[in-house]
Amino acid sequence: MIPLQPELAGHHFSVEMETGTGKTYVYLRTLFELNKRYGFTKFIVVVPSIAIREGVQKSLEVMREHFKELYDQVPYDSFVYDPKQLGQVRQFATSNKIQLMVINIQAFDKARAIMNQENDRLSGVRPIDFIRATCPIMIIDEPQSVEGDTRKMQTKRSQALESLNPLCTLRYSATHKNPYNLLYVLNPIDAYDLRLVKRIEVASLVGEDGFNSTFVGLKSVDNSKGIKARLQININEPAGPKKKILTFKQGDDLYLKSKERLEYQHGWLVANISCEPGLETAQSAWARLVSGLKRPTMN
């Protein structure tokens, strides 16, 4: 049960959804519902990485007919922001169709200088002014990653995103740092019980000799300062992939901890860790891992 708040804490709204339960589908479906019910047409999706950006764009391509069937063939355009194609920004602002701009935060960091410059191709208007005039609805995928790790980065990026003048911001994540105006919660246990994710109960997954298949090895568990597990997984390093032992707590996402290894992308998370008395050793302890999607098209 989410406690009732006496007043809104700004125009940010949070949805907590476990990884692998269709988060991308839910927020894409949300924007079509907002169009159907209230007529909103301008949306910006901000994601934490290029890989996730491409995944969102692929989902839009795969589900284009699905959304048209659900919403009476409503026309819509979606595109990845490209500072070399500023005509898309004009179209975003002037078209009567649903407009969906997808941008990863790193590209936004680099693009802000161009966004704030007057441009002859836009009749001397700054690109950001076209966007600001629409008061877009902003959707942030994994805001704790988009906004950054340090207080300085969080402040800088938050201010930059607010400079786009969003009507409101919808924040979707499994691990919110700041759950502003929390609207909905689907936690790991609920997702597990509702069979929204596949169930695997293991101490180790084979595949130790290569980096092209998924590997997870349980080394130990500990509950001296909160329940934790030490898992060996494949991670990305500058010199190439390597196996590394990392500490995990309940709800941690292996995709993020592995520095975005693709084999952990679709719903690999630690859903439950057991530290029963007498079973604390690496040989006897177990962790429940959740992998994969029940419906692979809903990333």
N, C-alpha and C positions, 0 to 999 in steps of 0.2 A: 504494500500500500504506500503510495507516494503522499507525504504530508501536504495538506493544503497550505499554500503560502498566502499571507495577508495582502501582499502586493507584488507586482511584477518587478523583477530585478533587471530592468532594461529590456531591450528587444532581442535578446538572445534566448533561444529555446533549445533544450537538450533532449536527445533521445538516446537511451542506453540500450544497445543491441549487441549481443555476443557475436564475435566474428564467426562467419560461416552460416548465418541465419538469414541471409538475403538482404543485407543492409543497403547495398547499391540499388537493388530493385525497389526497396521500400522508399528511398528518398526520390528516385525517379518517378515512381507512382504518385508520390506526394505532390510533385509539381504539377502533374496532370490533374489531380484532384483540385488543387488550388486554382487552376485555370477553369475547370468545369464549374466550380462552385462560386468563384469570386471574380473570374475574368483576368487574373494575373497572367502576364505573358513574358516577363523578363526574369531570367534565372541565371545565376552564376554558381557553378560547382567548383570549389577549391579543394584540391587533393594534395597529399603530402609528397608524392613522387611521380616520376614519369611513368613507371610501371602501372600504378593505380590509375593514372590519367588515361593510359591506353586501354586499360580494362573497362573503365567507364564508357569510353567512346565505343569500344567493341560491344558492350552491353546494349548501347543505344542502337547500334546497327542490327544486332541480332533480334532485338525486341521491338523494332520499329512497327512491324505489322501487328504485333500483339497489342501495343498501345493504341494503334489506330482502331483496331477492332473494339477495344474496351471503351474508347472515347469518341465514337461516331466519326471516325476518319479525320479527326482534327489535324490540320497541317502543323508541322513544326520543323524548325531547323536547329541542328546542333553542330558545334564546331569547336576545335581546340584553338585557343587564342594564339595568334602569331603576329608579332609586332611588324612583320614584313607585309602583312595583309590587312591593313587598317580599314579597308572597305568593309570587312566583316563587322567592325565596330559600328560603322554607320548603319549597316543593315540591322544589327542588333537593336539599335535605338529607334529606327524608323519603321521596321516591318510590323505588320499586324498579326503575323503568325507568332506562335510560341517560339521564343528564342532561348537557346540554352548554350551558354559559353562554359567550356571546361578549361581549367587552367591549373597547373601544378604550381605550388608556392615558390619554387626556385625560379621558374620562368617569370612569375609575377615580380619577384625581387629584382630581376634583371630588366624587366619591361617597364618599371615605373618611370624611369627617366624619359622614355619615349612616350609613355602615356601622358606625361605632364608637359610635353612640348607642343606648341602650336604647329599644325601640319597643313601644308598647302593642299594635299590630297583630300583634306577634310575641310576645305574652305577656310583655313586659318584657325580652325577650332581644335582645341586639345582633345585627344581621344578620350581622356578621363571625363571630360565634360559631357560627351555623348552618353557615357555609361551612367554618370551621376544623375543626369536628367531623367532617366527611366526609373530611379528608385528600385533597383532589382531586388529580388529575394535571393539571399545568399545561402548556399548549402555548403557546410564545411565537413568534409569526410576526414575523420580522425583529427579533431582540432588540437589535441595535445601534441601531435606530430607537426601539424601545419604551423602552429604558433611558435614552436621551437622549445628548446630545453632551458635556456637562461631567461631570467627576468627581463634583461635588456632586449633580447630577441623577441620575447613575447610581446612586450610593449610596442616595439617597432613594427612588427608584423600586424598586430591588432590595429594599430593606428592606420597602417597602409590599407588594410581591408576596409576599415570604416570610412576611408577617404572615397570609396566607391559609392557612398551614400545608400547603403542597403535599407530597404523598408524594414526587414527583419533578418535575422540569421538563424538558420536551423543547423544544429550541431549533432552529428551522428558518430557515436564511438562506443566501444566496449569498455574503455578505461578513461573516462573523463577526469581531467584534473580539476576543472571548474564546471560543475553541472548546473549552469544557469537555468532557472525556470524549468526544472526537470519535468518532462511530460509523460515519459513512458520508460519502463525498465523491463528488459528481457535478459536476465543474468545467466551465467553458465549452467547453473543447476536447472533452472526453468527450461533452457534450451535442450538440455540433456533429457529431462523428464518428458518434454513434449515431442521428443524424437525429431527435432529440427536439424540435428547433426548426427552423423554416423558415430557409432560407439566402438571404441577399441580400448581394451584394458590390457596393458602390457607393461613390462619392465624394460624391454628393449625391442627395437625393430631392426631386423637384419638389413644388411647392405653396407657393412663397414668398409668394404674395399673400394667403393666408388663414390663419386659425388653427383651422379646423375639421378640417383634414386633417393627417396626419403630415408633418413637415418635418425633415430632417437635412442639414446642409451641412458638409463637411469643409473646414477652413481650413488646417491644417498638422499635421505630426507632428514629434516631437522625442524624441531618446533621450540627451540630455546628462546628465540626472539621472533615469534611469528612463524607459521608453518611455511617451509620452503623446500624445494627440491633442487638437487644439482643434476643437470642433464647434460649429456654430451650430444651436440648437434653439429651439422655442417654450417659454417658461416662464410660470408664473403669477406675477403681481405684484399688489399691492393696487389699482393703477389699471387692471388688466386685463392680458391676455396680451401678451407682446412677444417679439421674437427677441433672443437673447443668445448670445454666444460664451463657452463654458465649457471648462475643461480636463478631459479624461477619461483614465482609465487602464483597462487591461484588466479586464473584469468589472464596470465601472460600469453602473448601471441608469439609463436615461434617464428613467424614471418618477419616481424619487426626485430626480434632479438637476433635473428640470423643475418641482419643487415640486408633483408629483402631477398632471400634465396627463394626462387620461384617454386621449388617443390613444396615449400611450406605455405604457399600463398592462400590456398582456399580452406581456411578454417582450422588450422592446426593451433590448438590452444590447450593450456593446462586447465582442466575443468575441476579436478578434485585431487587433493594430495592426502594420503593417509599416514598418520604417525602413531599407529596403535602401539601401546606399551609392549615391548618385546619384539616388535617388528620394525625397529628403526634402522637396521643395518641395510647397506646397499644391496645385499643379497636377498633380503626378505621384504624390504619395503616396496611399495608399489605406488605408481601414479596413474591416474586415469587420463588418457589423452583423447582429445576429440579431433577427428580429421574429416575433411571433405564436406561436400554439400549434398543435401538430399536432392536438391534440384540444381544441377550445375550451372544453369543459365542465370541463376540469381546469385551474383557474386557479392 
